[in-house]
């Protein structure tokens, strides 16, 4: 496998452990393969597409959904999406968030070992985006029903910690289920 940026970013814990063992263990017996020889046979960078890269990708896709929805909604938003639950959401922002999430899921296809195809990425991005919006609306509804503007004071100006993670709660679980059902993990 060629060493690429993605390979080096997602160094597997096993490879890192073998490199540590190789650095700290030296065998002096001539017929016994040393840990350094075993570690030397391992590639410097390995990628585990079914773990850390997908986890990071799902988190990034949900956050990118929020960013794209905000930017597109702020720029072009004219039609209110759910004015009683979340007054600043617009249909334009909703579609911008979906487009951003689908783009991130299409980028998943660049990860070595993922060869599901465009429609897999399109559907995954769409489903992940819809559940991200649903998670955001559920959290907003809970805040409105309790009469609170923010869900906490931990992250001032951002609506609280729950407001930063509300989309990820539903979208992350849905993405994991989608990846399991489609045989990626």
N, C-alpha and C positions, 0 to 999 in steps of 0.2 A: 504494500500500500504506500503510495507516495506521501511524503510528509507535507501537509498543507496547514494553513492557518487553523482550520477547524480541528485537525488532528492534534495540534499542539495546545489549543485552548482547552480541550476536553481530555486531558491526560487521565488515564484510568487509575484508580487507587491501587490496583494490583501492580501495575507497572511502576508506580512511585514506590510502593513497598519493596519490590524486587531491587530497585535502584538503591534504596536505603540499605538493604541487606548487603548488597554488593560492596557498598562503600565502607561498611563496618565489619564485614566478615572476610577473613582471608584464610584459606586453607593451605597448609604447607605440604600435605601428602600428595605425591605426584600422580597417583592413580585415581584420586577422588576429585570429581569435578567441583570446582569451587563455586560459591554463590555468585562471584563476579563473572564467571564464565556463563552461568545460567542467565544472569541479568544482561550480559552483553549480547546474548542471542535474542533478547526481547527488543522490539522496535522502540526507538526513543519516544515516540508519541503514538498512542493508540486512541482510537475513538470508539465510544460505546454509544451508538446512535439511539439505542432504546432506553437510555437512562438520562444522563446529565444534559445532553444536547436537546432532547425532547422536552425535558422539564423546563429548561431555560427558554426554549422556543414557545411553549405554551404560556408561560408567565409573560414573556415579551409580547406575544400576540394579544393577550388581554390588555396589557398596558398600552399597546399601540392602538387598540380599539378605542380606549378612552381618549387618547391623544388625538386621534383622527376625528373622532366624534366631536370633541371640543373645538378643534380648529375649523372643521367644515361647518359645524353648527354655528360657531361665532361669526364666520365669514358669510355664509349663505343662508343660515337658518331663518326661515320665515314662517314655517308651519309648525305649530306646537305639537309635540308627540304625546305627552301625558301631563297636561298642565296642572291637574290637581295633585299629582304625586310628585312630579319633578318639573317645576315650571320652566326651567331653562332648556330642557331637552327639545330637540326639533327632529322632524323627519329627515332633513338634510344631514344633520349630524349622525343620525342613526345609520343612514346609507353610507356615509363616509367612514364610520367605524367598521361596518361590515366589509367594505372594500379594503381597508387597512389590514384587518385580520386575515382575510383571504390571501392578501399579498404575502403576509408573514408565513402562512401555512404553505404557500407555493414555494417559499424559500426553503422549507423543510426538504423539498425534493433535491436540494443541493447537498444534503448530508449523505455521506457514503453509507450504503446499507438500506436506504429508504428508496424503494423503487415502485411505489404504489401508483403513481401517475397523477395527472392534472386533476381529474375529477375527484379523486380521493382527497387531494389538498383543498379543492374548492368546497366540497361538502364539509370537510373538517373545519375549515375557516368559518363557514356559514353557521354551522351548529355551535361552535365555540363562541362566536360573536353574539348569536341570539341568546345564549345562556348567560353571557357576560352582561348584556343589557337587562335581562330578567333579574339577575342578582343585584344589579344596581337599583332597579325599580323596587324590588322587595325591601332592600335596606332603606331606600327613601321613604317608602310607605310606612315602615316601622317608625322612622324618625318623625314623620308627620303625625302619625296616630298618637305618639307620646308627647307631641308638642315641642320637640327639640329641633334646633337647626343643625347642630353638629352631633356626631355620635361619640365625641370625646374631645379632650383637650391635649392629648398626647402630640398630635401633629397640628399645631395651630395654623389656621388658614387653609387647611386641606379637608376640614370636616371631620377630623379624627381618624384614628387608625382603621376602624371598621369601614369608613368611607373610602379608604385607599384600597381595601381588600375585598369589598363587597362583590365586585364583578368576578374576582378570582375564585371565590368560594364555590359558586355554581359552575362556572366555566371550567375550572380545573378538574372537578369531578367528572363533568361531562366529557372533557377531552380525554381523560384517562379511560373512561368507558368506551369511547369511540376508538381509541388506539388499541384497546384490548379486542374489541369486536372485529376490527379490520385486520388483526394479526400482526400489527407492528410491534407490540410489546406482549 
